[in-house]
Amino acid sequence: MTAPHLDQLAILGAKPAFERPLPVGQLYFPSWEKYEARFRDIFARQYYTNQGPLTQELERRLEAFFGVRHAICVTNATIGLIMAAESLGLKGKVVTPSFTFIATAQSLEWANLRPAFCDIDLRTHCVTPETIAPYLDEDVSAILAVNLWNGSCDPRTLEEFAAAHNLKLFFDSAHSFGCEVDGVPIGGFGDVEVFSFHATKVFSAAEGGCLTTNNDEIAKRLRNIRSSYGAGPPVPVVKTSNGRMSEAQAAVALMSLEDFPAILARNERLFGLYRACLARAPGLRLLEPTNVSKTNHQYIVVDVEAETFGLTRDQLLRALKAENIVARRYFHPGAHRCMPWADRDSGKTAALPNTETLCERIMQFPTGALVSDEAVARLGDLLETLSKRAPDVRKALEE
Ligand SMILES: Cc1ncc(COP(=O)(O)O)c(C=O)c1O
């Protein structure tokens, strides 16, 4: 395949390279035949929610998958994060990164806690004891670490650090389904981990999520906070909610689990194709999975070095959008620059230099079920052309 000529770039008025938008998310969905069979089954039973047989089966299978004592399925990960904070009996502040999806920090507000935003490591994009330590004081009761992209924090070091400071530790592992650290699945670290089964994630229930823990007492509280206990008698909790997973969600999740090895293999292939095509675009660096012995290759995360590539991250995004390529800046801005914290904590933002840097440089490329090998190849050619003709593209963007 030859690289497109300048006059073939959509930013200069040519036809977009892709007829339909190329999205960022994983967007796997089971085949119609499988879907229909599962849903006929639900209709025949006429049991649609309240810890039904499919949700129970999913929880048992996820416990085996993660190698944990308890997997507790919920409506989505945001509710799961709120429930996790509530189950740990936290007070005051929780140290958490600003470089994350907004739900991480918002969940703390919903649980009547305050996020104390810390910085992240530039290589892994995750928190470390060194980035957390400056934010510890007597009001801090926990650390909410985020396992990002295709990799993770160093969970064992964080466990030791949290224990040494007498803090609870829980993980937003929304991105980390199927990843392992030294052969141990993410899901068994800290007090609780929370996973998202949103349609854009590597493991989908269309909407959904689960909490994992090896602590029987926390699990009992979580089941009561969620409602529909699922196992064992009720235990007293201060607040309950409705975080129940429906049978429709559980059905999609069970099909995702069945297809998961194929999804992983497909992701790995796409990641390899991107690695090869990005190597031809100087100034664009693909983030390789960090700290994990097994990855899900869920995201194509790229650091844009503007001087070398010729376009800034935001200029590149605009040029790609013209081609119908829906790449995203994710995360931008950092949570500390969003409401309500931007106002509340004004003046403290300069303390997060790595977060600020990544918010300006990082972007996600399309991947997942709707992206073909051929699409990645075409995208690679476009990147090469965009970089070679960067001055003309910049000029076109200014007009
Ligand atoms: C890091 C992170 N945390 C939490 C969430 C929230 O997940 P959900 O959409 O299942 O509520 C997301 C979703 O994108 C996420 O990326």
The ligand as an SDF file (V2000), in Angstrom:
LIG
                    3D

 16 16  0  0  0  0  0  0  0  0999 V2000
  -10.4360    4.3250   34.8670 C   0  0  0  0  0  0  0  0  0  0  0  0
  -11.9270    4.2290   34.8430 C   0  0  0  0  0  0  0  0  0  0  0  0
  -12.5940    4.1800   36.0110 N   0  0  0  0  0  0  0  0  0  0  0  0
  -13.9360    4.0730   36.0610 C   0  0  0  0  0  0  0  0  0  0  0  0
  -14.6880    4.0210   34.9090 C   0  0  0  0  0  0  0  0  0  0  0  0
  -16.1920    3.9600   35.0160 C   0  0  0  0  0  0  0  0  0  0  0  0
  -16.6980    2.7580   34.5180 O   0  0  0  0  0  0  0  0  0  0  0  0
  -18.2610    2.5820   34.2160 P   0  0  0  0  0  0  0  0  0  0  0  0
  -18.5200    3.2530   32.9090 O   0  0  0  0  0  0  0  0  0  0  0  0
  -18.4560    1.0960   34.1510 O   0  0  0  0  0  0  0  0  0  0  0  0
  -19.0230    3.2040   35.3320 O   0  0  0  0  0  0  0  0  0  0  0  0
  -14.0580    4.0620   33.6590 C   0  0  0  0  0  0  0  0  0  0  0  0
  -14.8540    4.0200   32.4200 C   0  0  0  0  0  0  0  0  0  0  0  0
  -14.4490    4.4030   31.3480 O   0  0  0  0  0  0  0  0  0  0  0  0
  -12.6330    4.1730   33.6170 C   0  0  0  0  0  0  0  0  0  0  0  0
  -11.9770    4.2490   32.4500 O   0  0  0  0  0  0  0  0  0  0  0  0
  1  2  1  0
  2  3  1  0
  2 15  2  0
  3  4  2  0
  4  5  1  0
  5  6  1  0
  5 12  2  0
  6  7  1  0
  7  8  1  0
  8  9  2  0
  8 10  1  0
  8 11  1  0
 12 13  1  0
 12 15  1  0
 13 14  2  0
 15 16  1  0
M  END
$$$$
